[in-house]
Each structure stands twice: as C-alpha cells, then as structure tokens.
Amino acid sequence: MTELDVKGGVVVAAVASGLLIALPLVLASLIRGRYAASLADDDIQALSAFLIYAVILGAAATSVVFLYGSHRKGTRPRLLLGMASGALIVVYSFVVLVLSGLTSVLSSIGLELDTVFAALLVSYASVIVMFSVGGEYLASGKGPQGAADTTQTEPGSSR
C-alpha cells in the first residue's frame, strides 16, 4: 500500500477547485449581477444549468485530482488517477461549455464565444497533461521498460 501525501493532494485540489468550481461561480454571479434585467428566462435556466454542471463535475474532478496529488510520483495509482482526472476534465469542458447553454447566455449579453472551440482547447490541454502523467510514470522506471530490466535470471543462465 502506498503512503498518501495529503498535503500534496490538498494543494493540487485547491488549484483544481479554484479553476473548476470557483471560477464558474464567479462568472455566473457577475453575469447575473450585471445583466439580470436583459436575461430571458431561458438564459437564466441555461446559466443555472451551467452552474449545476460546473459544481457537480468540478467536485468529481477535484476529488480525483486530490487523490492524484496524494500519491507519490511514479506509482500506478497516480498514473491511473492522472488519466482519470484528464478524462474527467475533457468531459467537464464539453458538458459545462457546450451542453449547458452558455453560448445562448453569452450571446444575449452581447458576447460571442465559440464554446466548442474553447472546449477543444481545454481538452487538448488535458490530453497534454495526460501524456505528461504517463511520461512521469515511465521516467520513474516502473513502466514496461523498467519492469523488463528488473526480471531475475536463473543462476548460471545467460540473458
């Protein structure tokens, strides 16, 4: 069993919760506070859906990121949790930015944002992070190449 570094997990989870939960909450409250009179009922519902999706998926991603940060570098749990958090961030970006109806809210207040392109950028960054997590695992020597080097040979036999 691996020892957990709770301090490292808290730091990584604090950054993730700030980006995935607090930032959308601040954005939605700014939009509601500044443009409340010009928003239609459909826009208010879309903004509420944006918040609900951001909080639920952000909390799930933050908990996985906390566990990722709690494990030592080069361990399999850290690799698997890093891959899972990357996949969750891809789902988060697509659901929160595209499916929540944020585009209609932004267009009703006069802002044009291609949310599909924004979701693709976030997904691209998440895939890069997933590759770096895999590279960290392979660099630790515990990957497939490192496992092949640690095989034991019989005494008197040659490799």
N, C-alpha and C positions, 0 to 999 in steps of 0.2 A: 504494500500500500504506500502510496506517495504521501509525503508530508505536504500540507497545504500552507501556502504563504498568504494569509488572509489580508495582510497589509497591501500586498501587490494586487490582490483581487479588488480591494476597495478602491484603490487609485484608478484602475482601469474601468471599473464600473461607474465611478463618479464621472469620468470623462464621457462614457457612453450614455449615461442618463442625462447629462447636460446637453449632448447633441441630439439624442433620440427622443427625449421627453420634454425637457425644459425649453428648448428652442422652439418646437412647435406650439407649446403652450403660450409662450411669449408672442409668437407670431399671430396666433389666433386672437389673443386678447388685444393686441394692437389693432388688428383689422376690425374686431368688434367695437372697440372703443372709438376708433377714428371714423369708421364708415357704417355705423349701425343704422343710421337713417336711410342710407342708399341701398342697403342689402334687402333683397326679396326673401320671402320665406324659404324658397328652395335653396338660396345661398346660405341662409342660417343653418338649415339642415345639413348642407354639404360641409359647412365649417364644423358643425358638431360631429359629423362622421369622421372628418379629418382628425379631430382631437381624440375621439374614441379609438380609432385605429392607431394613432401615434402612441397613445398611452399603453394600450394593450400589447401591441407588437414591440414597443420600446422597452416595456418591462420584461418581456420574454427575452429579448436580445440582451438587455442589461444583465439579467441573471446568468445567461450563458457566458457572457463576457466576464462576469465576476469569477465564475469557475475557471475560465481560461486563464485569467490573471493570477489565480491562486496556485496553479500548478507550476512546477519548475520547468525551465526551458529544456526542450529535448525529450520530454516524456510523451508517451502515447495519449494520455488523457488531454494534454494540452493541444496536441495535434488535432484530435477529434473535436474538441471543443472549439478550436480555432476555425476549423472547417464548418462546423455547425453555426457558429456566430456569423461567419461570412455569408452562408446561405440565408440566414435569418435577416441579415441586412439587405440582401437582394430582394427578398420578399417584402420587407418593410418599405423599401424605397418604391417598389411598384405599387403596393397597396395604398400607402399614405399619399404619394404624389399623384398617382394616376387614377386609381379606383375611387378615391374619396370624394372626388368632385371639386378639388381645389382649383382646377382650371376655371370653372364657371365662377367661383368666388372672386378670383383674381381678375377675370375679365370684366366682372360687374363693377369693380372699383377702378378700372382703367389700366390694369397691368396685364401685359401679355407675357406668359411664360410657357414654354414648351415643356410640359411636365414629363412627357415621355422621354425627351432628351435628357432632362435632369435625372430621371430615374436610371437611365442608361449610364450616365456619368457616375452616379453613386454605385451602381452595380459593377462598373469597370474598376473603380477603386477598391471595392470589396473583393473582387477576384484577384487583384494585385496583392491585397493583404493575405488572401488565402494561399497564394503562391509563396509569400514570404514565410508564412507559418510552416508550410511544407519544407521550405529551404532550411528553416531553423531546425526542424526535426532531422533532416538529412545531414546537416552540418554537425549535429551532436554525435554522429557516429552510430546511432541506433537504428538507422534506416536500413533498407535492403542491402546496401553495400557494406555497411558496418556490421550487420548480422552475419554476412558471409565471411568476414575476416575473423570472427571470433569463434568459428567452429573448431572443435577439438579433433585432433587426429589420433589414431591409434599409435602407441609406441612402436617404433620400428618400421612404420609405413611412411612412405613419402607422399607429399601433396602434389 
